[in-house]
Structures are given as structure tokens and as C-alpha cells.
Amino acid sequence: MDLRTQLRGTGVALVTPFKSNLEIDYDALGRVIDFVITDGVEYVVTLGTTGETPTLSKQEKISLINFTYEKVNKRVPVVVGIGGNDTHALIKDLEEFPLHDSVAVLSASPYYSKPSQNGLFQHYKALANASPKPIILYNVPSRTGRNINASTTIQLAHEVDNIAGIKEASGDMAQCMQILRDKPTDFLVVSGDDALAFPQIACGMEGVISVAANSFPKKFSEMVRLALKADNKTAKILNDELIAGYELLFAENNPAGVKAALYELGLIENYLRLPVVPLSEGLHTKLKTYLSK
């Protein structure tokens, strides 16, 4: 089964719940995993940046991967996030992390370094050659400081065997349509932007890797399924109801917004590791009101 079949629909970039002492709260993570699977997401992503991966130790990351496999118990596919700006260190992670039960590796492009397009190409080529699983590029220039140009994505898709897809979060619809036009047939393209997922699916994307699906899994994943069936009229009704939710989740910081929502849903405690802090009181109250509706 190819990735375009396995990862069609809604993937959720899981949060990492913490206890008051800031240790990982595995019981809470188990509740979140059960919640999103029961409410209909198609797959989960562990160690996405929504999981506060920059603040996790290597041992914590390995523990989270193993816990996720065990808790998911093959109910849905699992994607593992392994990204960063030290190519050599990432190659070691690809060799050492437990990837046996994953279907793919999601790799955010190098942040801060701002490599050239050739640097991005060589970085991903090196990761693809080292990875035992297919690599999904993750382009999120608002966070990394460098866009993966459409031409670079297409070059990687055509020239590097183990590059299987992209999570595209540039917010540039023209760039997205160029990738969808020029990609190989079997190359997976998913949205990385909850607020744009609906129109991007209409343009030809296969779904979305979502933050909002942590807190609104039923309505959000149903919206995506309807959009994939080209039932845009019904999908738009659901998406319209979710627009205010997207705005509240991302108004201050991710994952502060979605953790506040999951706290209000009774699934986790509202703790984050610095430099990320919980939502301000006013915004938290607005989110609580939105959820109550």
C-alpha cells in the first residue's frame, strides 16, 4: 500500500502532555491518542513540532515513539517526526530511533541556518539515503526562515527515490498548485495549515497533518473526508464552524492554544516547557467559550 493511500485524510500532530513537574504525562497522552482515533482521524504523527520536540531529550523522544506504537496498537498508521538543522545528527537519529512500526518519517526543513535551495536538496537527499522509511518533507517557512521552493520539492520528488511526499505549510497557494501540477503521480501532498486545508484539498491535496485535530478530531476529520469526496458544500459548513477555532488555537502560540483546548476537554494538564508558556487568561477564556458552544 503506498503512502497516498495510507495517509489520505487527517493526520494529527500529537501534543506531548506534561505533569506539573514537567515530566511527560503518558497517561494523558494515551487519553489524547484514544480520543483522536475514536473520533475518526486517519493517522497520528508523533514528535511533530506540536509535540514540543525542541525541548525533548533523545531518550524522551525514543520513549514517546515506543509508547505511541504500543497505545495505537496498529489501529491507524504512525508517522515519526525527525527534523532539524544538523544533518549528521539527524542521520544518526534515523539509524537509532525505533522506526519499525512507522510508515514514514516527517522531517521539518532546517531552521535558523537558512540554507540555499541546493543546501536543502542535499540535506534531504542525505536523510533519504539514510532512512529506513520514506521521508515526507515538511515546509514551514514561517517557522524555519527558509522556503523550500516548488522547484526544489519537485526535483527531490523526481530524483530522490525515498522522498515520498510533502507537508506543505508555506501558505502560498500558487506554490502549492505548482507542486500539485508537476509532482510524480505517487507523490503525497498534504496541507500543513489547518485554516487552508479545505481549499488546498479542493486543489488536489490528499489531506492534512493537523494541530486542530487534537482538539476537534470528529468535526475536522469529517470536514476533510467530505472535501476529499468533493462534497464541498457540506465540507464548507463544517469548516465555517471551525474557522474561529483555528484562529483561537494559533492566536498566541502553538501548542499553547491546543493544549488549553485539551485541558478544557479534561484530557491533559495545561503545562508547557519554556520558552513556550500557556495562553493568556483572556484568550483562554475565549477558547473555553468557543468549546462550550
N, C-alpha and C positions, 0 to 999 in steps of 0.2 A: 504494500500500500504506500503510495507516495505522500509526501507532506501536504500537498494541496488537498488531498482527501482527508488525511488525519487531522489537519489543523484548519479546517474550514469552519468558520463560525467565530465564537467568542472564546478567547483565551484570557485568563485573569492573571495579572502580575501580582502575586500574593504579597501582602504585608508581612512583616516579621513582628509579631506581638512581643512586648516586653513586660516583665513584672516591675514592681516599684523599685527593686534593686538593679534594674536594667539588664537582668539576665533574660534569655529567651524564654517565653512562656509557651511551651509546647502544647499544653492543654488547650490554650486559646487558639493556637494555630490549627490544631485539629478541628476545633469548632468552625473556624473560618473555612477550612477545606471542605468539611461536610456540608456547610451552608451553601457554598457556591456550586458544588457538584449536584446537590439535591435540587437546587433552583435552576439547573439547566445549562451551565457553561460547558463548552466542548472540551476544554483542556486547561491545565494550570501551568504557570511559569513560576519556578522557584528561583530565588536570587536575582530577580529583576531589580532595577534600581529603586522601585517602590518598596522593596524589602529592606531598604537602608543598607545595602551591601557595602558602601564605603566604610561603614562603622563596624562591620563584622570581621572577626578573625578568621583565618583559614580553617581552623578546627570547627568553628561555629558554622561556617558555610558547608563543610562536609557533613556535619550533623544534621543541618537543615535539609540537605538533599536526601539523606537516608531516611529521615523522618517523613518527608513528603512522599517518597516511594511507598513506605510502609502504610501511611494513612490513606493515600489514594488507592492503593491495592488494585492497580490496573483498571479502576473504574473509568478513568479518562487518561489520555496521553499526558506525559510530563515533559516540559522543556526546561532546561537548566541555563541560567544566565551566567556567562563568564566573559566579562568585558573589562576594558581598562586601557591605560596608556603605556604599559610596559609589555611589549610584545613577547619578550623572552619569558617573563614571569607567567604570562597567560598560557604559553605553550606548556610550561611545567604544570599549571593547573589542569590543562586538558589531559595531560598524561596521568595526573594523580587523583583528580576528583572522580567519584563513583558515577560514571555516566551510563552504566549498563542498562538501566531501566528507563533512560530518557529517549525521546525520539529525535531531539535536535538540541543544539546549543544556540542561545540567543546572545549575540555579542555586540554591546554598545561600542560605538566608534571611539577612538582615543580622545579623551577630553584634555583641555588645557594645552597640550603640545601643539595643536593646530598644524598637523602635518599637511603637506601638499597632497593633491589628488593621487600622485604616484605613491606617496608615502602610505596613504590609505589603502591603495591597491596592494602594495607589498605586505602591509600589516595583515590584511585579511587573507591574502594568499598563503602567508606563513601559518596562520591559525588553521586554515582549511587543510593544509598538508599535514598538520599535527593532530587534527581532531578525529577521534573515532566515530563521531556523529556528524551529520550535516550541520553546517553553520547558517544561521539566519542573521543577516546584517541588521543592525539597529541604528538608524539615522535620526538623531535628535539634536540638531544644531543649536537650538535654544539653550541646551544644557552643556554641549561639548565645545561650542565655539567654532565648529567647522562643519559645513555641509558636505555630505557625500553627494557629489553631483550625479545627475541621472546617467551621464556618460560613463562614470566610474562604476556605478551599480550595474549597468548593462555589460560593461567589459568583464566585471567579476562574474556575472551570471553566465556569460557565454564562454569564458576562458578558464574558469577555475571549477573543476568537477564537483568539489564538496561544498560549494556555495549554493544553497538551496532556496533562499528566499530573503525577503527584507521586511522588517517592521519600519514603515516609513512615517516619520513624525516631523517632517520639515514644515508642514503646514502650507506647502507650496503646491497648489492643485495642478498647475501647469507641469511641474516636475513629476508629480505622481502620474499624470496622464501620459507623459513621455515614457516613463518606466513601463507602464502597462501596455503601451503600444509596441515597445521594442524588446521586451523580455522574451526569453525562451518559453515555450508552451508550458513546461513543467515547473517554472519558477514561481514560488509562492510570494504574493504581495499582500501584506496585511497593514491595516491602519495602526498607527501608534498614538492616535489622538481621538479620545472619546467623542469630543464635540464635532469632529469631522467624519466619523466612521460612516454615518448614514450616506452622505453624498459620495464618499470615496468608494463604498460598495457599489453604488449606482454606476460609478465609472469603471468598475471591474475588479476591485479588490476582493479577496476571499474571506474577509472578516476583519478582526481587530484583536490586538492584545491590549487589554483594558485595565484601567485603575478602578473605574466606576463599578465594574462587575464584582468587585469585592463587596460593595455595599448595596447595589441594586441588581443582583445577578438575574433574577427572574425576568424583570421588565426589560433590562438591557439586552440579555441574550435572545429574548423573543423578538425584540426590535431588529436585531442583526439577522436572525433567521428569516424574518419577513422580508427584509431588504435583499437577502440573497435569493429569495424566491421572486424578486421583482414585484412584491406586493407593496409598492412604495406608499400607497395611500394609507394603509394600516400602520406601516412602519413609521410614517411621519407622525401619526397621532401619538404613538409611544415616545418617539424621540422628542416631540414638542414638550411632553410632560417631564422629560429628563433634562432639558436644557438648563433649567435653573439649578438642578443638582450638579451638573458638570461645573457650572460657574462657582458654586459654593465649595466644591471639593478642591478646586485649583486656585481659589482666590488668594491664598497666602503661601501655601507650600504643599507639595506632595512629598510624603504621605500624611502630613498633619491633618488634612481635610478628611481623607478616607478613614484614618484611624479614629477621628472624632465621631464619624458616622458609625463605625463598627462598635465603638464604645456605647453610643446611644442605642444600638441594636442589642446590647448585652452580650456581645461576643468576645470582646477584649477589654483590657485596661488601657487607659489613654496615656501611654508613656512612649517617648521617643528619645533616641540618643542624640546628644549635641553633635553638630550645630543646629539640628532641627528641633524646634520647640512646638508644643501644642498650639492649636488655634487660639486666637484671641477670644476673649469672652463673648464679645458682640457677635462675631462670626459664628462661633459655636452655637449660640442661641438661635441664630437664623437657620443654621443647618438642622438643629433639633426640630424647629418649627416645620421646615420643609419635610423632614422624615415623618413627622406626625400626620401629615396630610396624605 
